[in-house]
Amino acid sequence: MSLSDIAGQTQAVGDYALFTDLMVTGVKTDSRLVVPGDLFVCLPGQRFDGHQFAWEAVHRGASALLVERPLFDFSGEVPVLLVKNTLRALGQLAAFWRSLFQGRVLGVTGSAGKTSVKEFLSSMLKALGGVGKNYKNWNNELGLSLSILGFTGNEKFWVLEAGISENGEMDVLGRILRPDLAVIVNIGPCHLQGLGDLGGVAREKGRLLSYLTSGGTAVLGTDCPELLSRIPDRDDIQLVGFSSRDPGAAYFGDCLESTLSRSVFSLRLNTREVVVEIGYPGRFMLENVLAAATAADTLDLDTEFIQAGLSAATLPEHRCQVYSLGGYQIIDDCYNANPLAMQRVITDCREMDPAGPLILVLGEMKELGAKAPESHRALGELAAGSGCRQLIYFGNFSHEVKEGFVKDRREGDFVQVSDSREFLSAWKRLKLPQGTALFKASRGCGLEKFVTALVQELS
């Protein structure tokens, strides 16, 4: 990308007339990762201000700087482009790079499962050529922009998830993505602090379809009626629905088998029947697999590519990872949590091991706003109904969780802990020779520290 392109797309000002033909070969926001030829974008933040690391970036070979406050020390050494907002400018550059892309862009959103759907789709599409995707769950404005700007442009597909927590965010992401195919997996009561209620979640997620390219395809989970009533009215796109509840749906799926080591699903993809296997536990994975397979079918992917791609797919760390240690099955699903995801995975854990003792190690579900007390009380009730041997809880709203849990259970079955040390003490007091332990909480809880502590203890 030329410096003149960068300046034009970001409406930057500065004394760079002598550098307009300079070509930038990469974009970085972390000075430690800069290599010669990069544009270094100075992002201000609560903990660090990128402007303070501009010298380091230049010494590592940055060919230009994008800043939102003047930096005079670099006059004549490297061009300095000044913009009002470097994060927004980063998004403008990503949108420009997307506009030059000749392949197909797939956008994925939803309240639960979007990262899994992205990984399943990417794995299937590898058979057709190069695929670019978000790193882990880099799905906000910063992560999405950096992901796109990290692609060569020679890929055949970009598969990108879009995550939001506030009203208006999908418009920002949609303008960057401009997908040719959009997948909305589901909607549920998450990020209610910023989105208000389920209707707000549906409306904001549905906004992605406003940015779908003309003639594009939208793949929607029809088991969420609130979503269907709030999608934009467009007659220039194709709507394709999938369901795991309606056997009459053209795109339908059923779970044939689910154990702690694998799941087998039967899928009806319009005119063909497909049986697929994934190396992850959980009946709840059916919706994610079906969403990805439906999208793959609309792209005319062959059955063998769908089966092989789903079977070979790998998910990011802390996403349904199972460890077998010392007679225990440890399910690390600390990646994130909301009421919808909690309900599904806890129910599945009980079904996968109906006889053995179940220990739930759960943490706070964040960003639920005024619904947080009610949602955590319901979480306690859900845990009690699972028949778990014990609920070990970490985080805020422990009073509400306990209140929901002990209505029909002994108080001793509920333990609140404040760190991994207290967790290990609670675990040892159980004195169980075997069992299944589920770890799940919102990302901000850092519950993976508890998993690490237990794995070390049992190893």
N, C-alpha and C positions, 0 to 999 in steps of 0.2 A: 504494500500500500504506500503510495507516495505521500510526502509531507503535505503537499498541496491538497490531496484528497482528504487527509486527516483534518487539516485546518478548515476546509470547506464544509465537511460533514458536521463538525463541532462548533462552527461559527467562532473559531478561536481568533484571538488577536495576538500580535507580537512582532518582533523584528526578526523575521525568518526569510526575508526575500532571497538571501543567498543560498538558502537550503531547499527551495521548493522542489527540486528534482531528487532530493534525498529519498531513498526507499527504505521503509521500515519493514523488518522481517518478523517481528513478534511484538506482543504487548504484555507487559508485566506490571503488577501492582506491589510485588514483594521484591525489594532491592536485592535480597540474597539470591534470587533466581534469575537476575538479569544476565543476559549474554549479549555480546556485541551485535548491534543492529536492532535492539529492542527499543520500543517506545516505553518510557517509564511513566505511569499514571500515578500522580500523587493524590492518594485518597486520604482525607481527614477522618479520624475516628476517635472514639472515646478513650481508647488505650494508647494508640499510636497515631501519629500524623505523618503521612507519607512524604510531606514536604521536608521533614527533618532527615530523610534518607536519600535525598536527591543526589548529594555528593557521592555517596556510596554507589548509587546506580550508575552515575556517569563514569566513575572509576572502573566499574565492571564492564563498561562498553556501551551503555545506553546512548543511542544516537539522537534522541530527542526527549524532551520532558513535556508532559501535559499537566498544568497546574491550575489552581483556582485562586492563588494569590501570587503576586509578583515575586520572582526570584532573580535578583540582579547579579548574583555572583557568577553566573554562567555566560555572561555576555560575550559573544564571539566564539565560545567553546562548543556549545551545542545549542540548537534552536529550542526556545522555550515558548510553548503555546499556552496562552491564558484563556480559560473559559470560566463561566459562572459556577458550574457544578461538574466536577470531574467524574463522579459516578454516572450522572446522566450523559456526559460526553462519551464515556465508555460504552454505554448502551447504544448511542448513536453510531459509534464505530462498528459495533456488533451488527446493528441493523443494516448498515452499508455492506458489510461483508456477507451477510445473508442475501442481500439483493443481488450480489454477483454470483451466488452459488447456482450451479446448473442442475444439481441433483434434487431430490425430494426431501422436504422437511416434515418430520412427524412431531407433533406436540402432544404431550401427555399430561393430564392433570387429574385431580380427584382428591378426596379426603383421606383415602387409605389405599395403599397398593401401587401408587404411581411409579415409585422407584422400581418395584418388581416388574411392572408392565414394561417400563423402559428397558430393563435388562433382558427380559424375554424377547421383546421385539428386536433389539439389537443383535441378539444371538441368532435369531432366525434369519435376519436380513444379511448377515455376513456371507451367506451362500451366494448372494447376488452382487457382492462388491464391497468396497470399503464403507465402514460405518463410523460416524462420529457421534459421541454421546456425552452427556454431562458426566463429570467426574463425581462419583458417589452420588450425593444429593445436592450438588451445586445448582439449585433450582430457583434462587431469587435473582434480583436484577444483576447483582455483582457476579454470582456464580454462573448464571446463564450467559452473560456477556463474555466472561473469561473463557467459558467452554467454547463458544462459537469462534472467538478470536484465536483459539488454540487449534482450530481445524485448518487443514491445508487448503480446503476447497476442492480437492480432487476426489473426495469421497462420493459415493453414489447416494447415500442416505445420511441425514442427520436425525437422530432420535433424541428429543430433548424434553425433559419434564419441567413443568412450570409450577412452582409452589407460591402460595400467597397467604397472607394473614390479615390484610387490611383492604378496605374498599379502595378501588382505583388501581390496585397493583396489577391486576390482570391486563388492564389497558397498557401499562408500561411494558409488561412482558410480551403481550400480543403484538405490539408494534415492532418489537425486536424479532420475534419468531416468524410471523406471517406463515403459519404452517400450511402445507398442502393437504395434510391429513391430521385431524385432531381427535384425540381419544379422551373422553371424560369417563373415568372408571366408575365413579360413584360420588355421592356427597353424604356427609355426616356432620354431627355436631362438633366441629373442630374450629379453632381460632375464633370462637364466638366473642372474645374480647374485642376483636377488630371488625368482625363481620355481623355481629348482632344476634342472628338466629339462623335456623336451617334455611329459611328463604333467602337470607343474605348470602349464605354460603353457595347456594344453588345459582343465584343471580351472578355472583362474582366469578364462579367457575365457568358458567355458561358464556361469559364475555369472551372467552377464547375463540368461540365460533364467529364472533364479529370480525376477527382478523384472519379467518380461513380464506385462502385464495379462492377466487371465483372458479367454480367447477370442482372444488375440493370435496373431501369426504369427512363427515363427522361420525365417529363411532361412539355410541352412548350406552351407558348402563340403564336399561329400561326398568330395573327394579327400584329405581329412585324416582317416584312420580313428581316430587318437588322439582327435580332437575328438568324434566320434560316440559313443565309448565312455564319455565323461565329462560329457555334458550332463545336467542335472537331469531326473529322471523326472516329467513332468507330463502328465496326460491332459486338461487344459483348454486346451491350446494346439495350434496346427497347426504341423507341421514340414514344411518345403519344402526339398529338397536341389537343388543345382546342381553340375555337373561339367564340366570341360574335358577330361576323359580318357575318360569312359564314354559312348560314342555311344548307348547305350540309355537314358540318363537323360532324364527328362521335360524337364529344363532343361539344355541342352547348348550348347556353343559351340565354334566352330572359327575359326582365323585364315585369312582368304583372302589377305591381302596386308599386309605391314608394311615401310614404308620409314622413312627418317629424318624424313619430313614428315607421314606419316599412317599409319593402320592401318584395315583393313576386316575386320569379323567377321561370321560367319554364326551366328545364334542360333536355337535352338529353345526357344520359351517355351511349354511345355506343348502347346497345340494350334495354335500359329502359328509360322511361320518368318519371321524378321526379319533383314535385312542392315543393319548400322550402320557408320558411319564416324566416327572421331575424329581430331582434328588432333594426335595425339601418336604417337611411335614406340614399337614394342615389342610382340612377341608376348605378353609377360608381362601386358600390359594386358587381355588377354582375360578373365582371371579377375575383374578389377575391373569390367569392363563387364558381364559375365554376372551377377555378384552384384547389381549395381544394377538391371539389366534384369529379373532374376527378382523382386526386391522390387517393382519397378514393375508387373509383371504381376499379382502378388497384390493390388495396389491397383486393378486393372482399368484401367490407363492405356492409352489407345489407341496403336496402333502408330506413327502419325505423331508423336505426342508423344514416344514413346521415341526414335525416330530423330532427331527435331529436337533434343531435349534433349541427347542424347549428343554430337551433332555440334557443338552450341554450347557445351559445357562447357569451362571453363577451370580449370586447376590452379594451386595456389599457386606462387610463385617457387621456383626451385631444384628443381622437380619435372619431370624430362624436358623441360627447355627446350633447344632446339637453336639454335645460332648458326652461320651460314655466313660464315666470314671467311678471307680469304687462302688459299683452297683447302682449308681445314679445316672439318670438321663437329664442332662442340664440343657435347657433350651434358652439360648441367648437371643432375645428379641428386643434388646435395649435401644434399637435404632430410633424409635419414636412411639408415641401413644396418643390416642384420643378415645372417647367412649365407644365409637364404632369398632376400632381396631381391638380394643380391650375385650369387648364382648365376643368377638369372633375367635380370638386366639385362646381365651380361657375356656370357652365351650369346646374347642377342638382338642385341647390338651386332655380334658376329661374323657373325651371319646377315644382318643388314641391309646390311653392307658386306663381303662375303666376299673381295673382291679387294684392296681398299685397305689400307694400313698402319693398325693399330689401336694407339693409345697409351692405356694404363690409368693414370689418376691416382687412386689409391685411398688411403683413410685408415682409421684404426682403427675396428673395430666394438666399441662400448663395452657395458658391463653384461653381459658373458658369463660372469663369475665364473670358476670352475675350468675351464670349457670354452674360455676365451679362447685359450690357446696352441694347442690342437688346432684350433680354428675358424680361426685366422689361418694356420696351416700349410696347412689345406685351401684357404684363399683363395689362397695362393700357387700351389698346384697347379692350381686353377681358372684363374687368370690365365695360367699356363704353357700349359695346354691350349687356351686361346683363340687361340693363335698370335699374340699381340700383339707388336709390334715392341719395345716397352719398357714396363716397369712402374715407375712413379714412386710411391713410397710415403711417407706422412706419418703419424707417430704412434707409439704404443707397439706392441710385438710385431713390430717390423720384422725381428728375427732369425728368428722363426718363419715369417713371410711369405716371407722370402728363402730359407729352408731348403726350403719347399715349392716355390718357384718354380724354383730353380736345379738341381733334381734332373735335369731333362732340358733345361736351357737354359744359355746362357753367363751367367756372373756379371755381365758387363757390361750385360746386358739389364735388370738390376735396379738402381734408383737410390733411395737414401733421401735425403729432403730435410727440413730443419727449419723452413723458412719459404718464403714466396712468392718471395723473391729467389733462393734456391737452386733453387726449382722452375723459374723462368724460365731460369736458367743451364743446367739439365739439358735443358730444351726446345730451346734454341738449339743445343746440341751434337748434337741429332738430325739437323738439317739436312734435314728432309723437306719436299718441295714441297707435299705434300697428305696428307690422312689423316683419320681419325676419332679423337677424343679423348673418353673417358668420365671424368667426375669424380664419384666417389661415396665417401661416408664417413658415419659417425655425426654427428649434428647438432653435438655438442660439439667436433668437430674444426675447425669453421669453414672448411671446404674451399672455400667460395664465394669466399674471398679469392684463391685460386689462379685461379679462373675469371675474376674481375675483372682480375687482373694480366695474364692471357693475352689477354683481349679488348682491353684497352688496348694491349698490345704489337702486336696484329695489326690494329688499327683504323687 
